[in-house]
Amino acid sequence: MRIPGFDERTVRVGEVDLHVASGGDGPAVLLLHGFPQTHLTWRHVAPALADRFHVVCPDLPGYGASGRPDGGPEQYSKRVTAATMVGLMRVLGHDRFSLIGHDRGALVAFRAALDHPAAIDRLGVIDVIPTVDMWASLNGVNGVFAFHLHLLAQPTDLPERMINADPDTFFGHFFDTWATDPATIPGDVRDAYLRAACTPEAIHAICQDYRASAFVDAAHDAEDRKGGKRVQAPTLAIWQDPGDLVLPFDPQAIWRDWTTELRTLVLSGGHFLPEAQPSAVTAAIRDLIT
């Protein structure tokens, strides 16, 4: 599957080959997807932005058709991946750009804004909070709803062995439970996501990403918080309406502490907001970067 009207190619950045879809002309916007997905997350939003912007949609390292870094969880840290994304945009001729991420991609975007402030013009984060805050919120029964964070981060090969036994059911669980409307991810898109995620190599890479969150990323966040580091770029934080569920954290308060200029938006539709609410997400991004 392809994003309508977008070109696709492989771009070498450092030691990693990145699968990249891009289209449109104008100021540059980088869109980063989450778990367990690919750049197709942006199949509605990206074409709508491409009338005024040059939109770049890569598969994150370890996901989709992008290469899988060698080495341990450190190579999948958000710091390393953020540097790779900034490097990608420089290869494409963009020293400064807006950066929007969903889920895992939002964690990469957040890290890029902290580590590379001269490169990030505007920041958007969708349905996530920083890693250090996420781990702090997982107490009591709250951990039940985020079981995958604990499972995938196990330092042995236990998660790889368990997931490889039935990867369609494991990854399909998130598509079935995180979307309010099953039509959010139609069958052909779901199949494309599952094909990308369900190989042993992809499963290992995804586990390494989550191990990085537990054993590397949280420490980076904690160090920056102690030092008073904040995102300097104007920031948009979007999250899903929890309905009757009481969140164990306050997204607005958390993001306010990490940013110097913040706007927020709450949308219905479940976790996969770029696919569930593409018009609203597109409009919010336009307002941020125009």
C-alpha positions in Angstrom: 0.0 0.0 0.0 1.1 3.6 -0.6 0.1 7.0 0.5 -1.8 8.5 -2.4 0.4 10.9 -4.5 3.5 10.2 -2.5 6.8 9.0 -3.8 8.7 6.2 -2.0 12.4 5.6 -1.7 15.1 4.3 0.5 17.4 6.8 2.2 20.6 5.9 3.9 21.2 7.7 7.2 24.3 6.6 9.1 24.1 2.8 9.3 20.4 2.5 8.7 18.3 2.4 5.5 15.0 4.2 6.0 11.9 3.6 3.9 10.5 7.1 3.2 7.3 8.4 1.6 7.2 12.1 0.7 5.1 14.5 -1.3 4.1 18.1 -1.6 6.1 21.4 -1.8 6.6 24.1 0.8 8.0 24.2 4.4 9.0 20.7 5.6 7.0 18.6 8.0 8.2 15.2 9.3 5.4 12.8 10.4 6.4 9.8 12.7 4.2 6.8 13.3 3.7 4.6 16.4 3.3 1.0 17.5 2.5 -1.4 15.9 2.3 0.5 12.6 4.2 2.1 9.7 4.1 5.4 7.8 0.7 4.4 6.5 -0.6 5.8 9.8 -0.5 9.2 7.9 -2.3 8.0 4.7 -5.1 10.5 5.3 -3.3 13.4 7.0 -0.2 13.5 4.8 -2.0 14.2 1.4 -4.1 16.8 3.1 -1.0 18.6 4.3 0.9 18.2 1.0 -1.0 21.0 -0.7 1.1 23.6 1.3 3.9 21.6 2.8 6.7 19.1 1.9 5.6 16.1 3.9 8.0 13.3 4.9 6.7 10.0 6.3 9.4 7.4 7.2 9.1 4.0 8.7 10.9 4.3 12.0 14.1 2.2 12.4 13.1 -1.4 13.1 9.5 -0.9 11.8 8.0 -1.4 8.4 10.4 -1.5 5.5 13.2 0.4 7.3 16.3 -1.2 8.4 16.9 -2.6 11.9 19.8 -1.2 13.8 22.4 -3.7 15.1 23.2 -3.8 18.8 21.3 -3.6 22.0 18.4 -1.4 23.2 20.7 1.6 23.3 20.6 1.7 19.4 16.8 1.9 19.6 16.8 4.7 22.2 14.7 7.7 21.3 17.9 9.8 21.5 19.5 7.7 18.8 16.3 7.5 16.7 15.8 11.3 17.0 19.3 11.9 15.7 18.6 9.6 12.8 15.4 11.5 12.0 17.2 14.8 12.1 19.9 13.3 9.9 17.2 12.1 7.4 15.8 15.6 7.1 19.3 17.0 6.5 19.9 14.5 3.8 16.7 15.6 2.2 17.8 19.3 2.4 15.9 20.5 5.5 18.0 21.9 8.4 14.8 23.1 10.2 11.3 21.6 10.1 8.2 20.9 12.0 7.9 17.5 13.6 4.7 15.6 14.5 4.6 12.2 16.1 2.0 9.7 17.2 2.7 7.2 20.0 6.3 5.9 19.7 6.9 8.5 17.0 5.8 11.2 19.4 8.4 10.0 21.9 11.0 10.3 19.2 9.7 13.8 18.3 9.8 14.9 21.9 13.4 13.7 22.2 14.4 15.5 18.9 12.9 18.7 20.2 14.9 18.5 23.4 18.2 17.4 21.8 18.1 19.3 18.6 16.2 22.6 19.3 17.8 24.4 16.3 16.3 21.9 13.9 12.7 21.8 15.3 10.4 24.6 14.3 7.1 23.2 15.7 6.4 20.1 17.7 3.3 17.9 17.8 2.8 14.9 20.1 -0.3 12.7 19.8 -1.6 10.4 22.6 1.5 9.9 24.6 3.3 11.4 27.6 7.1 11.4 28.1 8.6 8.0 29.0 9.6 9.0 32.6 6.1 10.2 33.3 4.5 7.1 31.7 6.5 4.7 33.9 5.6 6.8 37.0 1.9 6.5 36.3 1.8 2.7 36.0 0.9 1.7 39.5 -1.8 -0.6 40.8 -4.3 -1.8 38.3 -3.3 0.9 35.8 -0.5 -1.5 34.7 -3.1 -4.0 33.4 -4.0 -1.7 30.5 -0.4 -1.2 29.5 0.8 -4.8 30.0 2.7 -4.7 26.7 5.1 -2.0 28.1 6.2 -4.5 30.7 6.2 -7.5 28.5 8.1 -6.1 25.5 10.7 -4.6 27.8 11.8 -7.9 29.4 15.6 -8.1 29.0 15.6 -11.8 27.9 14.1 -13.2 24.7 10.9 -14.2 26.5 8.7 -11.6 24.7 10.1 -12.6 21.2 9.4 -16.3 21.9 5.9 -15.6 23.2 4.9 -13.2 20.3 6.4 -15.4 17.6 4.0 -18.2 18.7 1.0 -16.1 17.4 2.0 -12.7 16.2 -1.3 -11.9 14.4 -3.2 -12.3 17.6 -0.7 -10.3 19.7 -0.6 -7.3 17.4 -4.2 -7.7 16.4 -5.2 -7.2 20.0 -4.1 -3.6 19.9 -6.0 -2.8 16.7 -9.1 -4.5 18.2 -9.0 -2.7 21.5 -7.3 0.7 20.9 -9.7 1.9 18.2 -13.2 2.9 19.1 -14.5 2.2 15.6 -13.2 -1.0 13.8 -13.4 1.0 10.5 -10.5 3.2 11.8 -8.1 0.6 10.5 -9.7 -1.2 7.5 -8.8 -4.7 6.6 -6.2 -3.9 3.9 -4.4 -1.5 6.2 -4.5 -3.9 9.1 -3.0 -6.6 6.9 -0.2 -4.3 5.8 0.5 -3.5 9.5 0.5 -7.1 10.5 2.8 -8.2 7.5 5.3 -5.5 8.6 5.2 -6.4 12.3 4.9 -10.2 12.4 8.3 -11.3 11.2 10.8 -12.5 13.8 13.2 -9.7 12.8 10.5 -7.1 13.3 9.3 -8.5 16.6 12.9 -8.4 17.9 13.3 -4.8 16.8 10.0 -3.8 18.4 11.1 -5.4 21.7 14.4 -3.6 21.5 12.4 -0.3 21.1 10.5 -1.0 24.3 13.5 -2.2 26.2 15.1 1.1 25.3 12.1 2.9 26.9 12.6 1.0 30.2 16.3 1.0 30.5 17.6 4.0 28.5 14.9 6.6 27.6 13.5 7.0 31.1 16.9 7.9 32.3 17.4 10.5 29.6 14.1 12.1 30.5 14.9 12.1 34.2 18.3 13.7 33.6 16.7 16.5 31.5 14.0 17.1 34.0 16.6 17.4 36.8 18.4 19.9 34.6 15.3 21.9 33.9 15.4 21.3 30.2 12.2 22.1 28.3 11.0 22.1 24.7 11.6 25.5 23.2 9.5 25.0 20.1 5.7 25.8 20.2 4.1 22.5 21.0 0.7 20.9 20.3 -0.3 17.9 22.5 -3.3 15.9 21.4 -4.8 13.0 23.3 -7.8 10.8 23.2 -10.9 11.5 25.2 -10.9 8.9 28.0 -14.6 8.9 28.4 -15.6 7.4 31.7 -12.1 6.2 32.4 -10.2 8.2 35.0 -6.6 8.7 33.7 -3.8 8.1 36.2 -2.1 11.2 35.0 -3.0 14.7 33.7 -1.7 15.0 30.1 -2.0 18.8 30.1 -0.2 19.3 33.3 2.6 16.9 32.3 3.1 18.6 28.9 3.0 22.1 30.4 5.9 21.2 32.6 8.0 20.1 29.6 7.2 23.0 27.2 7.5 26.7 27.0 4.5 27.2 24.7 1.7 24.7 24.7 -1.7 24.2 23.0 -3.8 21.1 23.6 -6.7 19.2 21.9 -8.8 16.3 23.1 -10.4 14.1 20.5 -12.7 11.1 20.5 -12.0 7.9 18.6 -9.5 5.9 20.6 -5.7 5.8 20.4 -5.2 5.8 16.6 -6.2 9.5 16.2 -4.5 10.2 12.9 -6.7 7.5 11.4 -9.8 8.0 13.5 -9.9 11.8 13.3 -7.8 12.7 10.3 -9.6 16.0 9.5 -9.3 17.3 13.1 -5.7 16.2 13.4 -4.9 17.8 10.0 -6.6 21.0 11.0 -4.7 21.1 14.3 -1.4 20.5 12.6 -2.1 23.3 10.1 -2.9 25.7 12.9 0.4 24.8 14.6 2.7 25.1 11.6 1.1 27.8 9.6 
